[in-house]
């Protein structure tokens, strides 16, 4: 009996010792409109793995892909209120929330992928992320979103081919104004509704990167892809400021570090997916159209003055264009 009592006492001591650790374990939710195998989803999952290891199981993240928690526009408000913890969202939907996010969304801002990555990985990128803090959001990292180009049910070979076309855009005032300048009729709608819109004739076309054109099966309804490459608006990973402020200073450092570390992994997956998606749709019979970008670039220049009036942001654009 004495041995049994000692065994029970020891067992109870072990349970009590472990209980605080279990009680401290916290799993946070992150939303993404992309499918489960998309690079941004996998990047946040890799961030969760790092946090789980670095915090001894105290912090982890569960990603909800495929718009399970709502559209990008819906989830912004949830994160600001602290009802949702993390969000991966395109910067194009954030410019009315964080003014500095207007800058990387501007068409034809970045020369190429290398230029975009160099800018967003440096001090300018950190400035843009920091602007969200006063709006209930903490910017953690930029992910790639590739170069966005046009596709439609009839080919777009020159600027005039956009005239009067109903083109789906993200729910962003910049995108709506851009399409107006290009002569098209902007039709904002969630990404998940575009395929049906193309098939039904509700819209004539859309604009997106290679993986989205592939993964959403838009190439089945619009079998031509015009290389306008008009935008490299990045994806952004954010956390609710209310949630971030609940972390200890050490945990805040760990969260920021894990987010930054996930960027390289995301880009590795992204680069491979871009190549794979393009090869897939070309094999499916998609016509890839090389266009003269100059008329498109000239047409959208008024956007810079329309949406960027703050001298600090104008200076930021100058610095971005000068960056090597």
C-alpha positions in Angstrom: 0.0 0.0 0.0 2.8 2.4 0.9 4.4 1.7 -2.5 1.1 2.3 -4.3 0.7 5.6 -2.4 4.1 6.7 -3.4 3.4 5.8 -7.0 0.2 7.8 -7.0 1.8 10.8 -5.4 4.6 10.7 -7.9 2.1 10.5 -10.8 0.1 13.4 -9.4 3.3 15.5 -9.1 4.1 14.8 -12.7 0.6 15.8 -13.8 0.8 19.0 -11.8 4.2 19.8 -13.2 3.0 19.3 -16.8 -0.3 21.2 -16.4 1.2 24.7 -16.6 2.9 23.9 -19.9 -0.3 22.5 -21.4 -2.2 25.5 -20.1 0.2 27.8 -21.8 0.0 26.2 -25.2 -1.8 28.5 -27.6 -2.8 27.8 -31.2 -3.6 30.8 -33.3 -5.7 31.0 -36.5 -4.5 32.3 -39.8 -6.7 32.9 -42.9 -5.8 32.5 -46.6 -8.0 32.4 -49.7 -5.6 30.2 -51.5 -5.7 26.3 -51.6 -3.9 24.2 -49.0 -0.8 23.5 -51.2 -0.2 27.1 -52.2 3.2 28.6 -51.2 1.7 31.2 -48.9 -0.2 28.6 -46.9 2.8 26.3 -46.7 5.0 29.3 -45.6 2.7 30.1 -42.7 2.7 26.4 -41.7 6.5 26.5 -41.7 6.4 29.6 -39.5 4.1 27.7 -37.1 6.6 24.8 -37.0 9.4 27.1 -36.1 7.4 28.9 -33.5 6.3 25.6 -32.0 9.9 24.5 -31.7 11.3 27.9 -30.5 8.6 28.3 -27.8 8.6 24.7 -26.6 5.1 24.1 -27.8 3.6 27.3 -26.4 2.8 28.9 -29.8 1.5 27.4 -33.0 -0.6 28.5 -35.9 -3.5 26.7 -37.7 -3.9 27.9 -41.3 -7.4 27.9 -42.8 -7.0 27.9 -46.6 -9.6 28.1 -49.4 -11.4 31.2 -48.0 -12.8 29.1 -45.1 -12.9 32.1 -42.9 -14.1 34.5 -45.6 -12.8 36.7 -48.4 -9.7 38.8 -48.0 -11.9 41.9 -47.4 -13.9 40.1 -44.8 -11.0 38.8 -42.8 -9.3 42.3 -42.6 -11.9 43.5 -40.2 -11.8 40.3 -38.2 -8.0 40.7 -37.7 -8.3 44.4 -36.7 -10.9 43.4 -34.1 -8.8 40.5 -32.8 -11.4 38.0 -33.7 -8.9 36.4 -36.1 -5.2 36.3 -35.3 -3.2 36.2 -38.6 -4.0 36.9 -42.2 -2.2 36.5 -45.5 -3.6 39.0 -47.8 -2.6 40.8 -51.0 -1.4 44.3 -50.5 -3.9 45.5 -53.1 -6.7 45.1 -50.7 -4.9 47.0 -47.9 -4.2 50.4 -49.3 -7.4 52.0 -47.8 -6.3 50.5 -44.4 -2.6 51.2 -44.4 -1.8 54.2 -46.6 1.8 53.1 -47.2 0.5 49.8 -48.8 -0.6 52.0 -51.7 3.0 52.2 -52.9 3.9 48.6 -53.7 0.5 48.2 -55.4 1.1 50.9 -58.0 1.4 49.5 -61.5 4.8 49.1 -63.2 6.6 50.2 -60.0 9.1 47.4 -59.9 11.4 46.7 -62.8 11.5 43.0 -62.2 11.4 40.3 -59.6 14.9 40.9 -58.3 14.2 44.7 -57.8 10.9 43.9 -56.0 12.6 41.5 -53.6 15.5 43.8 -52.9 13.2 46.7 -52.0 10.7 44.7 -49.9 13.5 42.9 -48.0 15.1 46.1 -47.0 14.4 49.2 -45.0 11.7 50.4 -47.3 9.8 47.2 -46.9 10.0 47.5 -43.1 8.7 51.1 -43.4 5.6 49.9 -45.3 4.9 47.1 -42.9 5.3 49.4 -39.9 2.6 51.7 -41.3 -0.1 49.2 -40.4 0.6 49.3 -36.7 -1.6 52.4 -36.1 -4.5 50.7 -37.9 -4.8 47.6 -35.7 -2.5 45.4 -37.7 1.2 44.4 -37.3 2.9 43.7 -40.6 5.3 40.8 -40.3 6.6 39.9 -43.8 6.1 40.3 -47.5 5.5 37.2 -49.7 5.8 37.1 -53.5 2.7 37.4 -55.6 4.4 37.2 -59.0 3.7 39.5 -61.9 0.0 40.0 -62.7 -1.1 39.9 -66.3 -4.4 40.0 -68.2 -6.4 37.2 -69.6 -9.8 37.2 -71.3 -12.2 35.2 -73.3 -10.9 37.1 -76.4 -7.2 37.9 -76.8 -5.7 41.2 -75.5 -2.9 42.1 -77.9 -2.9 45.9 -77.5 -4.3 48.5 -75.1 -7.4 49.0 -77.4 -8.4 45.4 -76.8 -9.3 46.2 -73.2 -11.8 48.9 -74.2 -15.3 48.1 -72.8 -14.3 44.7 -71.4 -15.5 43.7 -68.0 -12.4 42.8 -66.1 -12.4 41.2 -62.7 -10.1 43.0 -60.2 -9.4 42.7 -56.5 -11.7 44.7 -54.2 -9.4 47.7 -54.2 -10.0 51.3 -55.4 -6.5 51.4 -57.0 -7.4 48.4 -59.3 -10.8 49.9 -60.1 -9.2 53.2 -61.1 -6.5 51.5 -63.1 -9.0 49.6 -65.2 -10.8 52.8 -65.9 -7.6 54.4 -67.2 -7.0 51.4 -69.4 -10.5 51.7 -70.9 -12.0 48.6 -69.3 -14.9 48.2 -66.8 -13.6 47.1 -63.5 -15.6 44.3 -61.8 -14.5 43.7 -58.2 -15.3 40.2 -56.9 -13.7 37.5 -54.7 -11.2 35.2 -56.4 -13.4 32.2 -55.8 -16.1 33.6 -58.1 -14.0 34.4 -61.1 -14.2 31.1 -62.9 -18.0 31.1 -62.8 -18.0 34.7 -63.9 -15.8 33.9 -67.0 -17.9 30.9 -67.9 -21.2 32.7 -67.5 -20.2 35.9 -69.3 -20.6 38.0 -66.2 -17.0 39.1 -66.8 -14.9 39.1 -70.0 -11.5 38.6 -68.3 -9.4 39.0 -65.2 -5.7 39.7 -64.3 -3.5 37.5 -62.1 -0.3 35.6 -61.8 0.6 32.2 -63.4 -0.2 30.0 -60.4 -3.6 31.6 -59.8 -4.5 31.5 -63.5 -3.7 27.8 -63.2 -4.9 26.8 -59.8 -8.3 28.5 -60.1 -8.7 26.9 -63.6 -9.2 30.2 -65.2 -7.2 29.0 -68.2 -10.1 26.7 -69.0 -12.4 29.7 -69.6 -9.9 32.3 -70.9 -7.4 30.5 -73.1 -5.0 33.4 -73.7 -2.6 35.2 -71.4 -1.2 38.6 -72.2 2.2 39.4 -70.6 1.4 42.9 -69.4 3.1 42.2 -66.0 1.5 45.4 -64.9 1.8 44.7 -61.1 4.0 42.9 -58.7 1.8 43.9 -55.7 3.1 41.6 -52.9 1.3 39.4 -50.5 1.5 40.5 -46.8 1.5 38.5 -43.6 -0.1 40.4 -40.7 -1.1 39.7 -37.2 -3.8 41.4 -35.1 -2.2 44.2 -33.0 -4.4 43.1 -30.1 -3.0 39.6 -30.3 0.6 40.8 -30.9 0.5 43.1 -27.9 -0.6 40.1 -25.7 2.8 38.4 -26.4 5.7 38.9 -24.2 8.6 40.9 -25.7 10.5 37.6 -26.2 7.5 36.0 -28.0 7.1 39.1 -30.2 10.8 38.7 -31.3 10.2 35.0 -32.0 7.0 35.7 -34.1 8.7 38.4 -36.2 11.8 36.1 -36.7 9.7 33.1 -37.7 7.7 35.2 -40.2 10.8 36.6 -41.8 12.4 33.1 -42.0 9.3 31.8 -43.8 9.9 34.2 -46.7 12.8 32.2 -48.3 10.8 29.0 -48.1 7.8 30.7 -49.7 9.9 32.0 -52.5 11.5 28.7 -53.2 8.0 27.1 -53.6 6.8 30.1 -55.5 9.5 30.1 -58.1 9.0 26.4 -58.8 5.2 26.8 -59.0 5.4 29.7 -61.5 7.4 27.5 -63.8 5.1 24.5 -63.3 1.9 26.5 -63.8 3.1 28.2 -67.0 4.2 24.9 -68.5 0.9 23.3 -67.5 -1.3 25.9 -69.1 0.8 26.1 -72.3 0.5 22.4 -72.7 -3.3 22.8 -72.3 -3.3 25.1 -75.4 -3.1 28.6 -73.8 -1.7 31.3 -76.1 0.9 33.4 -74.4 0.9 36.9 -75.9 3.8 39.3 -75.7 2.6 42.9 -75.8 4.1 46.3 -76.0 3.9 47.5 -72.4 4.6 51.2 -73.1 1.0 52.3 -73.9 -0.2 50.5 -70.8 2.5 52.2 -68.7 1.6 55.6 -70.1 -2.1 55.1 -69.5 -1.8 54.4 -65.8 0.6 57.1 -64.8 -2.2 59.4 -63.4 -2.7 56.8 -60.6 0.6 57.9 -59.0 -0.7 61.4 -58.4 -4.3 60.3 -57.7 -3.4 57.9 -54.9 -0.1 59.2 -53.6 -0.3 62.7 -52.2 1.7 62.3 -49.0 5.2 63.8 -49.6 6.8 60.9 -47.6 5.2 58.3 -49.8 6.2 60.3 -53.0 9.8 60.2 -51.6 9.4 56.5 -51.0 8.5 55.9 -54.7 11.6 57.9 -55.7 13.8 55.7 -53.5 12.2 52.5 -54.8 12.8 53.5 -58.4 16.4 54.4 -57.6 17.1 51.2 -55.7 19.4 48.7 -57.3 
